Amino acid sequence: MELAAFLMFIALLALIFLGIHIAFALFGVGLLFGIFIYGDALIWQFVGRVESLASNYILAAVPLFVFMGSLLERSGIAERLFDAIQLWVRRLPGGLAVGTILMCIIFAASTGVVGATETVVGLLAIPAMMKYNYDKGLIAGSICSGGSLGTIIPPSVVLIVMGPLADVSIGWLFAGSMIPGLIMALLYIVYAIGLCTLRPEAGPHPEGEDEVPLGQKLVISAKALLPPLILIIAVLGSILAGIASPTEAAAIGSAGAVILAMSYGSLTLALFWEAIMKTLRVTCMIMLILLAGTVFTGVFFSMGGGSMISEFLLGMNLSPWLLLLFILLMAFVLGFFLEWISILLIFIPIFTPVVVQMGFDPVWFCILFLIVIQTGYLTPPMAPAIFYLRGIAPPELKLTDMYRGVVPFLVLQAITLGIVMAFPQTVLWLPEVIFN
């Protein structure tokens, strides 16, 4: 049985590296080895897995948050928000890059979807920074890394998927990820300001623009910033205050996005339909992979695969900290080749019990794993963040500029990981205060 579980794992990785879509690879391997173990009874296990996933109340938050992000992406709210932020930061060294990162923070906290955040912010920020001859590496790095904040800043879809896999409260994950996410964003901002202070040509000050009076700034900011901030507070506040579950909060966010689009006069039937269709496509993709993952893990664990890997890791006779570093290093290397959802589905159910057995907190481990997963958005050859940017960037912003630009931000992500490892309370303090 253990040999079959080992072969099952190897077969999965082989299919993925051969370019087979992750969902079909998981389904195929699960079906093949499941027939070997269960025979005709396999169909009952599959039916049970489908029913369990389809009735998971928590996962209903996924389409709701995706819909909220899709509607905000298309409703014109982002343009007003970007203009309002630029009024306050454009005179700073690298002000446009700083504004881009701030925009990513707000939009990530409004949508929970990396692709939506990066696409919207990139379409707004690239023309502005190109106009003032910003360093192309800084342009690409600030957009790609800022967009990837949608992974760690709640309401992240990644956190919603991770919670049930790790058997950890999503509310605790949301609260635990907030401080590390803000630390990472702050490091991005400090880097952008520091770089443009030392090398002013990397982020020139905008010339020939009149300063907007303070009163007008406040009015513009109130109209552009307050509605999205109220929406963020309503969604995250209701979860953290214990008033609503993540699914109920997602419904609040979706309703709020519709109201915001209506209040700005941008809600049309065509826009509403586009948001629904994008939600359908993204949700179907996520749920198909999740279903395939539950089929695979069900067969894998029934063959003793989970205990086999646990025994292997614990049998390495490493200290708990070295074993933790080994697990995170595995996730980092796999992030070069696999999508985040693949890594979560395969490794979180296996690694979390091992980490808990070593005496580490599962919420803290999940956030560490999340930070490592986030690096996968920036590291080639997969690098989804770079591919998102490539789809919207002008020809003069080359792929080499993008790869060069994300390197400093990868270093900043590693620094964030080190801070969170050294100070677990950066993750655990806020959940303990809120929920205890």
Beta strands, then each sheet from edge to edge (+ up, - down):
end
